[in-house]
Amino acid sequence: MIEIDRITKIYADTKAVDSVSMTVETGTITVIVGTSGSGKTTLLRMINRLEEPTSGEVRINGVPTMSVKPHILRRRIGYAIQGHGLFPHHTVARNIGAVPQLLKWSRAEINARVDELLALFSMEPKQFRNRYPAELSGGQQQRVGVARALASRPELLLMDEPFGALDPIIRNRAQEDLRRIQQKLGSTIMLVTHDMEEAILLGDRVAVMDGGKLVQHGTPAEIITRPATAFVANMVGDVERPLRLLSLIPLGEVVEPGAANGDALSTKASLRDALSACLWTGREAVPVENDGVVVGRVTLDTIRARAELHA
Amino acid sequence: MTLAANRIVAGQGVMAWNVADPVATWPGVAAVLLGLAFGLPARFARLRLCGAVLGLVGVLWVLMQGAPALLDQAGEYARVSPAMGFWFLFAIFSLLLVDALLAMAPGPLARGGLLAVVVGAMGAVLWSGLLSDLSILREYSARSDAFYREFLRHLGLAFGSLGAAAVIGFPVGILSHRRAGLRAAILPILSFLQTVPSLAMFGLMIPLLGWVGHTVPGAQAIGIAGIGFAPAFLALVLYSLLPVVGNTVAGLASAPPAAVEAARGMGMTQQQRLLRVELPLGLPIILTGLRIVLVQNIGLAVIAGLIGGGGFGTFVFQGLNQTATDLILLGALPTVILALASAIVMDILVELTRPTAKETA
């Protein structure tokens, strides 16, 4: 559990971060979202003390971060940044093994961990281990960057706009990968982004920052349905709110018995996908399948009912 | 070729085909013509390379045959030197050689091997004594002891000052990299030093170190005086500081900011960041600085001859005083060769340390 307790950062006369408090449960993803200058990155960087807080404190599993030397603290916290920051003169394996090496793991342990992580990120270890970052595609570089941040099994992973430099298609894939890997490893992640869509897609909890203050902290559904301020509503985008909400609900949750025509959608697809399929193909309902077996259908009426629930 | 009655007076030109018995010279002349025929067309780099080598062998051959033959009946003090024709052809073939090699773009290791072959070939020709009748080598054999002494002196001045500048410059460069204030203070001072004309710098050292030698006890005992090795050395070190410090700062700053930030974020200490990230990534630029210093100091060390600092400059200035051109060349040619060879070696090192070079490996 990460407790952020009235943390404040003042530069000259401006309060970059103004008395922010929040709690992050172990094994969840918290996305901090805000416009540029909202203080979101400063907040993140105060957690691993790349910025020293002016006042307030951060506790990781009850232990204040100020009680250890900064570089020791940072070795326990994964850190992934926009543009990956890989060392261009080191191979993929050395890049991923950087923190374990700092922690003085044995060579065999490091090698095993590197291969394990490469496999986890769907990169064939034999093929990629000895390559240099410049020989990888942008998506691969980004995956190696995240793998490096996870290498020492940190108790917390901080990510600063990790997908910002990727093009949309690769970004989607990277987001899905992160979700999958986080669920598999049970990691605790704090991620900073300016993209509300990414926040809603990835976050178990979303924290909205504005002008150095934390204006709302809640589940994605809460953020969409009950925006605390006009700023949050604006971030969500009023027109798209129903669609955003539908994108949070998996078909598995609302599937009903019955038959429908046309191609089936997976139970993991969202109501937004179902709505899109209905509109595009002129159907009133779509079949829903689980592992190739049709388990029922979702109708346009159901979708409408769910969207209106919060109106 | 020129034939002169003694080492001072101007010589008389002799045509290549007249320097010796035609039977002895014709293979050389033929090789030169063939070399030109092969080398001048620009299409094929390999052909041009063969032509250049053939031509060089040709002009050397004429030189070897000509020198003893001309001296045969010319009297005891007569001197033979290569004339304009030789230097022209030599320059043309060298250019062809360089051009052909550039077109073939050998890797760093191949270039190192090539340099060794060229130096070895030059050494072999000189060692064999086939050219020892030439005037410049007459000058050499008259003072071979002095030549080696000044050669070592020259190396000591150039490499010693490089070493001293590195020992001082690296820490200063690293500190300046970390503190913008220090950087803003130091770099202008060093670039001011760089603008002091070299003769003036050597001149300034004389009263300065002379005063130190007189007033500081024990200074004279370790060789600090107004003239000699110490002031020359010090001046060279001062000249070297700007390239060393400047390139260290530039090299350290050349590491991608995201990589440095990531290194900090993963818990590397300042020391670890320097050794594992900034230095390895900046090494090519730092070595480029050392290359500049080395080539510059090998050249500048000649001027050290003026203030008794020793080195090849001794011969150059002796030669100037005696209007003995060959003595000047005895000082100048080894300096040029030394500077060229060092530049090539340093370039190879720079290329080997460039991280992108590994990608193609």
Interface residues (C-beta under 8 A of the other chain):
Chain A: N48 L50 P70 H71 I72 L73 R74 R75 R76 Y79 I81 Q82 G83 H84 G85 L86 F87 P88 H89 A98 V99 L102 Y132 A134 E135 G145 R148 A149 L158
Chain B: P256 A258 A259 E261 A262 A263 R264 G265 M266 G267 M268 T269 Q272 R276 V277 P280 L281 P355 T356 K358 E359
